[in-house]
Amino acid sequence: MQRVLALILAAGLAAVATAGEQHPVKQVIALVKDLDEKAVADGKAEQATYEKFEAWAAKSIKDLKKAVEAGTSKVEELELQAEAKKKETEVLADQISQVESEVTALAASSKTAAADRAEAVKLHEASVADLTTTIDAISQAVEGLEAPAGPSKSQTKAAQLLRLPLVLETLSEDQEVLLLSLAEEKGAQPEEKAYESKTGSVVDLLKKLKQDFEDKKANAKIVEVQAASEYDLAKAARDSTLASATASKGQKEQSRADADAALVSLGATLKSTKADLEGDSKSLKDTELMVKLKADEFKQRKEMREKEHKAMLEGVSILEQVAGVRTAPPAGLVQVSVSPDQAKDRLELVLEKVRQRAQKASFKDIQDLVERAKGEPADDSLAKELDLTIEKQIWKLKDDQLADDKEKQWCDQEIDKTKTEKEFKSAEMETLNDKITASQASVVALVGEIDEAKTSIAQIKQDMHEGLLLREETKNENKLAVEDAQDAQAAIGKAIATLQSFYKDASDSAAILLQEHQPKMWGDSGYTGNSGGSAVIAVLEESAANFARMEADTQAQEAADDEQYATKLREDKEEVARKETEVELKTQEKLRLTEKADAQVKSLKLTDRQVASVSNYLEEIEQKCTGETTHAERKAARDAEIADLEKSRVEVAEALGAPAPKAAEAPQLAAVSSHGPASGFLAPVRAVRQ
């Protein structure tokens, strides 16, 4: 402070050296006051600038924290959506693979069925051909045996029949022997009656065989018609199933393509969101660090301005004490002689003052030296020793003050740092509380959604079970309706045949009776049945047609019901699979959020303990740094003691007639370098905002 005052005084005196009107010290005082007012004004401007910076920083940090929190939530949401889409594509891939397997199996089944059907047609045609050949051969044999061509031709026909496989397979041993005996008769002409008897037996046998083969041929055609109908129905069902499977495959492939596109879009959005989150997090970290540095810097600048203001006030106070002294030496000096006794008395008086001051301040070394000096003659060595001892004490006081200043600086910085850490941890606790609340709310929402999905799955399965029962019931009803229609058609056909046969026979009988000229008892014509018989037959034929339509409609309804049931069953299975996948994913998400909430609770407890620890430490260092007296009180006391010691040095030197000693300079406390005026102070802020 003395060096500052000396520089100010030197500058002031230089500035007013030519002004003789006003006392130079008063002009220096005015200059110092002007400088102080300017420094105070600059400090207020800097305070206003810093307050604006604080407001901007608080808003920026708040906005960045919101952006980081929103970005984190969005990243988590996008990751969940991406995982769900990935799972959906995997499920669709499995379903497409299953449908492809079904399509392949259906195509192979259709091919196999077509081949089997072709083989069956080929066998049927061969069988019918064999039966036709056999029937023709038997017909020719019967004609030959019944014709008067003689035994030779009959024997030939019988021999030809014995070469037919179907005939040999059908004949019993006795029948084969009978036919063989006819074929082997050679040589002498058999008796006519014996030949006719044998021939009649063979003809009856052959006619019976022919009738059996004709029945087999008719049955074979009926079986073939039924087989063709069954094949057509089965083929139509396979074709319908194949078409449905192919359409389902196309839909699933389109769904998978849409899911893949959505997954790619989610990936791009997730990457962009992560980049934004990383940028916001870095900006938040940089802004918080910059705010901390600016706060420390502003605090130090403020302290330096306060010290500067105090130094100027003290300088003005000191200068005001000499504002009325003379500014020029007197015209001449009058030398006043002092006797040795007077000098000794004066020295003892000065030494007593020094001793009292030392005793008051508990400076033991100075007290001992003064006590020893009282009995010794006054000389230069005594003056030097006293001056050196007092100067050492001054240096000790200044060293103590420097240590006290360093401790004060450390205390201020440590308290500020601890308070900042406490505020940061408290804010972290608030953030954790918000995150825990959000996670728990998400878990509750997921539990509700999972329960809802499970309820939906149970309902769908119940509907599937009820649908199966209804399908079986309608299928059975349709089957019974078809059977009833077929039975009705068969019965009506028989009734129509019976009535038609009756009316034909009645008409023929009436014609014969008329030809025999019987008496006319019932009119000119014979009785041919009730006159309404033709109407009955027409009604029966219409009823038969109605039952035929009923059979066709029921079969068509059965096919439509079966296709509708298959479609509904497939859709229900797909919905159940989708819901089960949803339950699985949301269960995993619930577990993840629960674990996350548990981890956040642990972090909250740890942070709470850290806040308590920081609070205890803050309380301890505040008590330690405060002490019984304040730093300002200790400094004022040391400054007073140093002033007394400096005064004692001057008085001792004057009493001993020694030169006035130089004041001991205080060691300088290292100060944090500043960044210049307000423009430089705010330059990093503008850089961050840009």
Secondary structure, DSSP 8 states (H G I E B T S, - for coil): -HHHHHHHHHHHHHHTTT--SS-HHHHHHHHHHHHHHHHHHHHHHHHHHHHHHHHHHHHHHHHHHHHHHHHHHHHHHHHHHHHHHHHHHHHHHHHHHHHHHHHHHHHHHHHHHHHHHHHHHHHHHHHHHHHHHHHHHHHHHHHHHHSTT-HHHHHHHHHHHTT-HHHHHH--HHHHHHHHHHHH--SS---HHHHHHHHHHHHHHHHHHHHHHHHHHHHHHHHHHHHHHHHHHHHHHHHHHHHHHHHHHHHHHHHHHHHHHHHHHHHHHHHHHHHHHHHHHHHHHHHHHHHHHHHHHHHHHHHHHHHHHHHHHHHHHHHHTTTTS-SS--S--------HHHHHHHHHHHHHHHHHHHHHHT-HHHHHHHHHHTTS---HHHHHHHHHHHHHHHHHHHHHHHHHHHHHHHHHHHHHHHHHHHHHHHHHHHHHHHHHHHHHHHHHHHHHHHHHHHHHHHHHHHHHHHHHHHHHHHHHHHHHHHHHHHHHHHHHHHHHHHHHHHHHHHHHHHHHHHHTT---SS-SS---S-TTHHHHHHHHHHHHHHHHHHHHHHHHHHHHHHHHHHHHHHHHHHHHHHHHHHHHHHHHHHHHHHHHHHHHHHHHHHHHHHHHHHHHHHHHHHHHHH-SS-HHHHHHHHHHHHHHHHHHHHHHHHHHT-------------------SHHHHHHHHHHHH-
